[in-house]
Structures are given as C-alpha cells and as structure tokens.
Amino acid sequence: MKRILLEKLLSWKNKSQRKPLLIDGARQTGKTYLLKELLGQHFKNVVRIDFLETPEVADAFEDSLTPEDILSSIELITGKEINAQSDLLILDEIGECPRAVTSLKYFAEKAPNMFVAASGSNIGLLTSFPVGKVEQYNLQPLTFQEFLWASEEAPLIKAFENQANSTAAHKQLFDKLTDYYFTGGMPEVVARWFKNSDESIISRVEAVSELHDNLFNGYLRDFGKYSGKTNAQLIESVFSSIPAQLSAVRDESVKRFKFKDVFDKKSRYSDFESAISWLHKCRLVLKNYPIEGQAKSPLAAYQKENRVKLFLFDVGLLNHMLNTGYKEIKQQSYQYKGYIAENFVAQELSALGIEPSFSWNDARSEIEFLLSDDLGNIIPVEVKSGRRTKARSLQSYINKCQPKKTLKLTGTQGSPVTEKKHFVLPLYFTQYVTKLL
C-alpha cells in the first residue's frame, strides 16, 4: 500500500547524518507498515521492537541510554545482531517506554549515522519529549490519492494525477470519492475494500462495517487506558458527539462545537478543554477556528479556543458512527449532506499540513475554509457537496473582503484552470488547492 510520506522518509535515509525519525498518528493509521514494509524494503536488514506487544524490551533502556549500550541490550533480548551502519532499527509504540523516548536525544547527538525510526499513537500525550532531536511526521489515514493508489486502477490514477477535466474522468473519480466517504482511509479498511472486488457489494460493505466497529471500540478502550487524570467518559462523550453535531447541519456550513448537552452538568468550554485537547493530541479530531470580520494574515492571530469547529479524523469512521449506509451515500440525494464533504476537505487539508484550519462567518454568510498564500493573501474556499454551485456566502465575502482569489470545491466537474482569480475544482482534487495559491 503506497503512502505519500514514504518520499520524505527516503530523503531522511539518504542523508549523510540524521536525527531519529518519529512517526506520530492515530492508532491503526499504518505507522508500522510504513516503517517496516515500505521504508524497510530499502534496507538489507530491519530490527523492530514493539514496547506494547513485548513490554520486556524496555529493559534494554533501563541501565544506560548511550546508543552502544542500548544496541547491545537489544541484541541480547531479541537474539538479532544489529549493524549500526546499515540496519534500520524500529522502536514501535515508543510512548510506552519513557526512557526510550529520552534515548532519541542520545541517538541524535552520539549516533547521527544510525537509522533509528520510532512510532507511537500517544506521542502528543508525552510529558517529556526530545525537542529538536527528532525528525517528526504525522501519518494520517489514507488520503483520496492514496485510496486511488490502493485501487490499482492505473487509468483512473493517471486521470487523477493529470487532473483530467473530462466527463468520463469526473464520473469515475466522483464515484470513487463516494466510495471513500464510506470506507474512509484507515489502511486495513481500504485493503479489505479492494481485496476481493469480485465479491458481492453486500459482503464488502459488511466487512468494512465490522472493521469500523472494531476500530471505534478500540478507540473507546484507549480513552480509558491513556486518559490519565482526564475523565475517560468525558472524552468519549466529546468524541461521540462530534458526528451528531456535524449531522445536525444540512444545507449550511458546519457550526462551531456546542458544549451544552454533551455531558451532564457541563456546559462551558473550560469543562471540555482537557478532553478536546486530549483528542486533538491523539490525532483523533481536527480543529477549525471561525473568524469574523476582515480576515488578515496570520490567521492564527484570530484563533479563539472556546470557538472551535471539530471534525473527525476519518470520514469513513464518521459515517459509521452515524450509521450511514453505503447505499445512502451512493444515492444522489446524499448531496445535501454537505458536512461529509466539509469533513473530507478538512482531512485533505490536514494531510497538506494545514491544521488547524480556519473558516469565516458574518451574519448569515459562512465560508468553510480560509487559506493563506506566501504573500499573506487570504483565499476563501467554499465547499459545495453536490451539483448546486451557487455560492451566496462567497459573493458576500467578495463584497466585504475583496480577495485576490477565490475557490469553490464542488460535486461538479469543475472548470478548466484558465481563469486566474476565481477557481472551481471538483472535491476530489482538494489536495491540489495549494498549487492554486
């Protein structure tokens, strides 16, 4: 399963000296597969230890944190020799072993020629972290492009990568997009969806739903295991209420998260701050901050923590939690559920490094996303899930803020990129928006 992040990891490998690699990301997003199978195939030998699977390997870091002593201890525990000059050492679920996290500092300082890669699903929760001593990346669920790669449909992949603007390409790409709305981007789910494409659609849908259910229950167990002083029930309440709050919106844009009725006897942001922070640090939610009035760069200056929209990190899990069936998603009437498209766009932007994101509202007008170019110009992005592309809110923004460029992401084929001011792109090309800035 091809991943976009692999290119950066290979650049890391080819450096003459390097800091340890650290891959953060929600549970089951494919961190181990990325390191062991995709990156690992470029090494003669790979030695992997998993602190969650085999806690006893933490003993290798107990007495000394110097790289030579750690490697010697790992060799004794695993029975595998390690060539420090050529082998890839993977420290999986490193957050389970605080001393292993600390050791990354010493690998960076004393063994910059080594190939050390770590991963974890609770990196954001660490109380101690070797700042500046690691090369860190966040692995998210598969993007739509990675989903297409997994399909192995070469003509369709070519059409996507060439940004084909034809009726035939649009019909097939939009059909795949609605499949992606159902499956989402969790690697195991995507692999199962494409594994036996000759199976009945009922069988494939049931298999995906079962995997989604297992993932959801796994996250609930993690809330209790890793939440510490934060109330696990409060975290679960916030997590579970996100789909319900998103789905409460129909034709309008997603509203900011409402705290009332989420948890008994709690109704203020201060009551939920720790739970929201926990979910965000664990990469399970994406944040978007609404801005009022004239938006200027830097957008972060307008950020107000108590006024935030929350999106789920995976659109497939979102639909599963809402019990939205595959047939309903594929029906044309599904176009009115704009919050699904909005969540999808939030995911694609996050994969581009745009997270948290920002939006705009003014009286009855709302713009789903605001982007900033290298010169500090603000570009409004209107999201339209279906074929209706009339954008009154966008016109209102133009009248009040006079942007140099605008962008609409729609369920239509879009327009050829010939006009350099007002762009219209189909939703499935969201990952290309930064090239228009």
N, C-alpha and C positions, 0 to 999 in steps of 0.2 A: 504494500500500500504506500503509494508515493506521498511524501509530505514536502510542502514548500520550504519548511525550516531547514531541511537537510542541506541546502546550498550554503547556508551560513555556518552550519556545523563542519562542513568540509573545508570552508575557509579557515575555521579555527584549527582544524587538523593540520593544514598546510603551513601554518605559521612556524617560524624557527623557534620561538618561545611563546608560551601561552599560559594564561590563568586557567584554573579548573573550570570546566563547563558546568552550569547549573540550569537544569530544565524544571521550571515550575509549571503547574497546571492542575486543573481539577482531576479527581480520580477517574481513571479509565479513558483518558484522552489519548493514550498511545505513547506515553513517555518512554516506557521500557522498550517497546517495539522500535521506536525511532532510534534509540541509542544502540540497542543490541543488534537488531537486524539491519536497519538502514545504514547507520553510521558504522556499525561493527563489520559490515561486509568489506569495508575499505581497510581493515586491519587483518594481519595474519592471525592474531590471537585476541580473544576478548575474555576478560575475567570479570564476572558480575557477582556482587554480593547484595543481598536484599535484607535490610535490617528489620523489615516487618515479617518476612517469611521465615528468616532464621535469626532471631534476636541475639543468639550467642556470638555472632560475628562482631558484635560491639566490643568483645574482649580484645580485639586487635587494636583498639584505640585507647585501652584502659591505662597502660603503663607509660607510653610515650606518644608524642604527636609528631615526631620527626618522620619524614617520608620513608627513610630506610627502615626504621623500626616497624612502621605500620605495614609496609610491604612484606617484611619478614614474617610478621604475625599472621597476615592474611594467607601467606603461602602455607604456614603450618596448619591453619584452621581449614582451609579449602583443599589442601593437598595439591595445589596447582602452582607451578612456577610462574613468575611474572617477570618479563623483560621490560625494565623501566624505560628503555629507549624506543620500544616499538609496540608494546601491547596496550590495548585500551582497558582501563580499569573503570568499571561502572559501580557507583555507590548508590543503589536504589533505595528509595524511601529513606533518604538520609535524615529527614526530620525526626525519625525515631531514635536517632543517636546524636545528642548534642555535641559530644566530643568529636564525632566525625565531621560535623558542620564546622567546628573550630579548626579541624585539621586542614581544611581547604586553604586557610591562610598560609599554612606552612608549606603546602604543596606549591602555592603560588610563589612564595618567596625563596624556597630552597630547592624546588624541583620543577622549574618552568619548562623543562624539556619533556616532562612526562605528559601522558594523555590520560587525564583524570576527568571523568564525567559523572555528575551526580544528578539525582532527580528526586522530586518529592511532591506530594499533594497537599502538604500543610506548611509549605515554605513561608507563606505570609504570616503564619502564627508564631514563628520562632521569636523568642525573646532576645536571642543573641545571634548575630549574623556577621560574617566577614565582609563588611562593606568595602568595595573597591578591589576585592581579592578574587572575584569570580567573573566569568563572562556569562551573564544570565539571560535566559529567554523564557517566554511563556508559551507553552503548547496548548492551543485551544482545540475544540472539536474540529473536524474536517471542514474546511471552507467549501463553498459550492464548487470551486475549481477542483479541489481535491476529491470531492464527491464524483465529479465527472471523470477524473483520472481513474477512480476505482471502478467505474462502469466499463472501462476498457473499450469504449466506443470511439475509435480513432477519428472518424469523420466529424462526429459531434464535438469532440475535444478540439479538433482543428478549427471548427467554426467558432467555438468559444474564444480560443486564443487569438484568432484573427479578428475578433469582434464583428463577425459576419452580420450584415444587415439585410437579411432576406426573409421572405415569408416562411420558407421551409426551415431555415435555421431557427427562427423565432418559435415556431410551433413546437419543435423538438426540445429546444432549450427551456421553454416555459413549462413544458410537460415534465422535464427533469427537475425543474425548480419546485414544482408542487410535490413531486416525489420526495425531494429534500425536505420540504416543510414537514412531511410525515416522518421520515427516518431521522432527520437531524444529522449531526456529524460525528456522533460517537463511533469510533472505529469498528468495534465489534458489531454494532447495529448495521453499519454500512456494508461491512463484509458479508453479513448474513443476507442482506437485501439482494446483493448481486451474486451471491454464491451459486444459487440454483435458479437462474432466471426462467427456466422452463417449468418450474413448479407453478401450481395454481396461485393466483393472487391472494386467495384466502389464506393459504398456508404461509406465504411470505409475510402477510400482514400480521398473522397470529404470532409468528416467530419474532417479529420486530416488537410487537406489543409486550411479549414476555420479557425480552431483553430490557426494554424501557422500564418495566415494572421492577426488575432486579436492580437496575441502576438507581431508581428512585428509592427503593428500600435500603440500598447500600448507603446512600447519602444520609438517610434518616439515622442509620446506625452510627455514622461518622459524627453526627451532631452530638450524640451522647458521649462518644469516645474522646473527641478532641476539643469540646467547647470549654472545658475547664470551669472557670468561675461564671462564664456566660451561661445563662439559662438555656438548656437544650430545647425545651419546649417553646421558648420564645423564638429561637432560631427557626425551628420547624414551622411555627405559625407564620413568620415573615416569609419564609421560602414558599410555603404552600399558598399564601395569599397573593403572591405575585401573578400567577396565571389568572386567578379570579378577577383581580383588579384590571389586568390588561384586557380581559374579555368583556368587561363591563362597557368598554368603548366600542362603538360601531363605526359610523362614518367619520367620526372626529379622531384627532390625534390622541395618543396615549397621554393620560393625565399624570401629574406627579403622585407619588405614593401617598395614600391616605392611611393614617395610623389608627384612626377610630375603628373599633370593632375587630381589629386584628388579634388582640389578646385582651383577656378580661382585666378590667380596671387599669388599662394603659392606653393613653390616647395622645401622648406628646412624642416629639422626635427624641427627646432625651431618654425616654423609656425604651426606645428601639435602637438607639445609636450603636450599642455594642453588638447587637445581633446583625444589623446591616453591615457593620464593619467586618464582622467575622465572616459572613457570606461573601463579601467582596474580596477579602484577603484569600479566601479559599477558591477564588475564581468561579464561583457559582452564580454570581449576579453581575450585571453590567450597569454602570451608573450613567445617567444623563441629567444634566442640570439646565432647567429652563431659565432663559434670560428675558427680561422685559426692556422695552425701550430701544434705544440705539445701541446695537452690539458693536463693540470695537475689540481689537486685539490688544492684550492677550485675553482670550475668553475666560481663562481660569480666574481672572480678577473679579468676575461676576458670580462666582460659584458660592452658593449658599447650601450648606449641608442639610438643613432642615427642609429644603425644597428640592426634591430629587425624584426622578423617574427611575424605576428599577425594571430591567429586562432580565429574562432568564438567559443563562449562558448557552443554551442549546434549544433551538426551535422545535426539534423533534420531541424532546422531553416536555417542552411547554404544551404541545398538542396532546401528549399522552396524559399529562396531569389534568387537562381539560376534557379528557375522554373524547377527543375529536377523532372520528373515524376516517380511514383512508378515502372512502367513497365521498364523504362530505368535503374533504379537502380538494378532491379532484373535480368536483362539480363546479360549474361556472358561477353558481350562486355564492360560492365561497369568497368571491372578490370583495364582498362588503367587509370582510374581517381584516381590516387594514392593520390591526395590531400585530398580526403574524408577519406581514411584510416589514413592519417597523422593527420588530424584534430581529428579523433576518438581517436588515440593514445594520442594526446595532452590532450584530455579531461580525459581519463582514468588515465594518469599520474598526472594530476591536482587533481583528486579525491584521489590520494595516497599522496597528499601533495607536489608533485613535480611541482612547478610553481612559478616563470618562469622556463622553461626548457632550454636546450642548445643543439646546433647542431654543425656540423663540416663541413667545406669545404676547399678544397685545389685544385686549378686549376679546373679540370673537375670532381673532385670527391666530393661527398656530403654524409654525414651521417645524417639521420634525427634527431636522439636524442643521447645525451651523458648522461650516468648515472654514479654516483659515489658511491662506496661501503663504508663501515665503515672504511676501511683502506686507503681510498683516491685513490683507483684504479679506473681508468676511463674505463667504459664499453660502446663500441659503439653499437647503436641499429639501424639496418637497417630495413626500413618498405617497404614491397612489397605487393601491394594490391591484386594481382592476383596469378596465378599459376606459373608464371615465378619467380624463386627464385635466379637466378644467380646474384651475387652482386659484380660487379667490384669495386664499391666505397668502399665496406667493405674490399676487398682484398687490395686496395690501403692504407686504414687506417691501416690494419695489418702490411703491409710492412713498413710504415713510423713511426707508433707509438708503435707497438708491444704490444698490450693489452693482459692482462692475460685471459680475457674472451671476447666473442662476442655474440651478439644476433641478430637473424633475426625474425621479425614478418611478417608472410606471409598469403596469402589466401589459403594455402595448409594445409594438416592435421598436418604437423609438424613432429618432430622426438621424439621418446621416450627419456626421460631425463636420459640418461645413460652416455653421454659424458659430462664431467665437464668443458669444455672450450668453445666450440662453440655450442650454443643452437639455436634451431629453434622451434618457437612456432607459432601456428595459431593466427591470430589477436585477436580473441575473448577472448584469455587468457591474454591479456595485463595486467590486474590487478594483475597477479601473477609474474610480472617481478622482483619485488623487492626481492622475495624469491630466485631468482637465483643469486643475487649479492654476 
